[in-house]
């Protein structure tokens, strides 16, 4: 069933971008992001991720674009008042304090002074920077600058938050905290659009993802949907593999140290239960039963690898094609 237009924060079709008539950065992007979800955009360097984000933020104009952002046509400038944005390579004036940065960008976005004064302390608390609010940016670490960057992206209380590499250069504690912030935003009904190369981070927070390869969407959906074909059960049993493994549809993946590893190539729980019952009926010791599926990294590598050459798409892959 196709959701109605009102359910989509981002609804894009046929998004193309050609630079100087020869650099084909985007080649007919079709992408939908539901309201209130955390959506991850991933792809190799040069796949067109930054170009797409800049089109959403009206920083650049598309060669062609159909669809909407928050219900308005792509490129509708007033819609920016309902968006929050953390660019990948942001630079804040180093002579300002963190609190002043948040207030300054709120003023730039047209947020009334009374609202800025109310929201700024709450946001600084959310990002863990309240005690550093009066410290100048030049004294901040990279992680602290990212936290302030997230706070300024939220000062206008946006409906859609676009975060470009929010955990770049951030230590594990900071990455955990940023994941927590993203979850809080989702709980508050915000739509979060994440662009990141840290696949493990995306896997932990995203409801759905899209993979860009050579300027096109290779696949999009929930991670469960995209990895459905890879789901399987791995059963380890003490002793040699049973002689009936093949007829039961099992693959023997190894026998080592008196332990056999059996793979059921689907996620049929009833089928694996019958296998377990048969093994136990023979008095065998079942060491473990593990449900397995591709990770987001596995999915990503499969999407960007050329099945003919076996090579992954390299930097600038979206820019190899020329206009015809």
N, C-alpha and C positions, 0 to 999 in steps of 0.2 A: 504493500500500500504506500503511495506517495503522499508525504506530508503536505499540508497546505503551505502557501507562501509565508504565512504569518509565523510558522514554526522555524524559519530559517533566519539566522543572524547574517549569514553570508550565503548568497545563492548566485553562483557565477556560471556563465556558459560562454563558450567561444572567445575566451580571453587570449588575445594575441599581442605580442610586442616585437616589433622589428626596429632595430637600431640602425640608422643610417642606410636603410634599404638593403642591408646584407647580413646583419647579426640578428638571427632569429632566436630571441631569448625565451619567448613563450609561444607555444604552438597549439592553441585551442584548448585552454584550461577549462574544465568543467569541475566544479567543486561546490559542495554544500556543507555548511556548518550550522548545526542546530543551536537554537537559543538555549543558554544555560549549560552548555557542555564545554569540556576542555578538549580542544582539537589541536593535534600536533601536525606540523608540516615538516617533512624531512626529505632529503635528497642529497646527492653528492654536490661538491663545489661546482658552481656553474650551471646547476640544473634549472635555475630561474626563481629560486625561493625569494631572494631579496627583491627581485624585480616585481614579483607578485605582491609582496608586502607593500612596496612603494606605490603600486597602483591602488591598492586598498586605501592607503593613506593619502592619496592624491598628490604624492610627491612627484610622480611622473604620470604622463598620460598614456593609455594603451593605444596600440594601433587599432584594435577592435576589442570591444567588451560589451557583453550583454549580461544583465542580471542586476542584483541589488545588494546593498550593504545596509543592514538595519531597515530594510523596507524601502530604501531610496536608491535611485539609479547609481551605478558605479561612477565615482567622480563627483558626487554631489557634495560640495564644500561644506554647507551647513551641518551635514551629518557628523563632521569631525568633532563637534561639540559633545557628541555622545560616545566618542572613542577615546581610549587611553592608549598611549604608545610609548614603548621603551625601545629605541633603536639599538642596533647591535653595537655601533661605535659612537656612543654618546659622549659628549664632552660638556661638563658643567663648568661655569666660571669658578675658578679655584679660590677666588677671594671671598666667595659667598659661603655662608654656613649651610649645613644640610637643611635646616629649617627655612632659610631664605630661599634655597633652591626650590623647595616644594611650593612656597608662597609665590615665588616669581612665575613659575610655570602655571600655577593656578590663575594668576592675574593675566598671563598671556592668553589663557584659554577662556577668559571672560567670566571666571568664577567670582561672585561678589566677595568683598573683603570679609564680611561677617561669616560667610560660609567657609572661607579659607581658614580663618582663625579657629573655627570649630573643628574642621576636618583634619587640618595639618597635624595636631598632636595625636589624634586617633590613628592616622596613617603611620606616623613615626613610631608609634607603639606597635602597630601591626608588623612593621618591617624590622623591629628590633633596634631602632636608631634614636629612640627618644632621649637617651642620656648623652647622645652625640649631636643633638640638634643644634647646639651653639658652637660646634667645632667647624672650622673651615674645611672645605672640600679637599684642599691641597694636603691635608693631614690624613685623609681617608685611604684605606686599602682598596684594592679592586672590588672585593666583596662588599665593602661598605658603600662604595659608589653605586653598585648594582642595587643595593637595598634602597638607597635614596632614589635611584632611577625608577624603581617600582612604585615608590610613594608618589613621585610626581606624575606618574602615569594614571594614578587613581584619584588625584585631587579634584577632578571634575565629576566624580561619581559616575564613571562611564558604564554604558550597557555592554560594550564590547571592548576587551582589553587585548591589545596586540603586543606580545613580548617577544622580541627578537634576541635569541641567545641569552636568556635571563640568568643562566648559571655559568656563563663563560668566565673562567678565572676564579670561580668561587670554590672555597674549600668544602669538604664533605658536610661539615656542620651547616654552612651557609646554604648548600644545595638542599639539605633536608628542610631547613627553615623556609626556603623559597617554595618547595613543594607544599609545605603547610599553608603558605599564603595563597597559593593557587587553589587549594582545596577550600579555604575560607571564602575566596571569591566565588567559587562555584556554589557554595552553600548560600551565598547571598543573592544567587540568581544571575550572576554575571556570566557572560560568554568569554572564554579565554582562548585566544589563538596563539599557539606557541610555535616558534621556529627555533629548532635546536639540533645540534649534531650529537648531543649526548643521548643516545637511544635508550639507555637504561633509565634515564630520568623521564623521558616521554612515556615509556612503558608503564611507569608507576603512577602517572597522573592523568593520562589521556583517556577520554571515553572513545574517541575515534582518531584515526590518523589518515593522512594522504601522503603518498610517495611520489615525488616529482623526478622524472628521468628525461633528460634531453628536452626540457621545456613542456613536457606533457605529464598528466596524471597517470601514473602506471597502475595504481590501485588506491582505493580508499574504503574505509569501513572500520568497524571495531577490530581490535587485535584478534579476538576470538573468531570473527568472521573470516579474516584474512589468513588465519592459520588453521582453519578447519581441516583442510586436507592433510595437515601434518600431525594431527593428534593421534596418539598411540599409547599403549600401555607397555611398560617394560617390567617383566617379571623375572626376578632372580630366585633360583631354587638350588638347594644344596645337592651336590652330586651331579652326574651327567645329565644332559638333556634327555627328556623322555622320547622313546622311539615314535610316539604318536604325534609329536609336535607339528610336523608338516601337515598331516591330515586335519589337525585342529586349526590350521591357518596361521600357525606361529612361525616366525623366523628365528633361527638360532644365531644370535649375534656374537656369541663367544662362550668358551668354557675355560675357566682359569681358577686355579687354587680350589678345586673341587666345588666350584659354583658355576652353574650354567645360567646364561642370560637369554631370555626368550622375549621376542617382540611381537605384540599383537598390533597389526598395522591399521588400527582404527580405534575409536573411543567408545566402543560398545561395552558398557559396563556389565551387562548380562553375560556377554560372551567371556569376558575375562573372569567373571565369577565362576563360570562353569570350568574354566581351566584351573582355577584355584581349588575348586571342589575335587576335581579329578586328581590333582597332585596330592592333596591332603588324604584323599581316599587311598592312595598308594603308599601312605605313610611318609611322604616327602616333606621336608622342611622348606616352607616358602620364606625366603629371607626378606624380600621386599616386593611391593607392587607399586609402581610409580607412574602416574599419568604424565605424559610428556607432550609438548608441542613446540613448534618453532618459537624462538624468542623474536623480539622486534628486530634485533640485529640480524638474525637469520633471514627474516622476511625481507629486510632492507637489502641484504647482499644478493638475495635471489632476484629481487626486482631490478637491481642495477647491473647485474652480470649478463653479458651477451651470451646467449645459449650456444651460439656458433663458435665464438672464439674463446669463451670461458673467461674473458677479461671484464673487469668492472669498469663502468663509465668513469672517465677521468675528469679533472678540472676543465671547465669550459665546455662540457659536453653539449649544452643547450645551444652553443654558439657555432657549432660546426657547420650547420646547414646554411645555405645561401638562398636568397630569394630567386624564384624561377620566373 
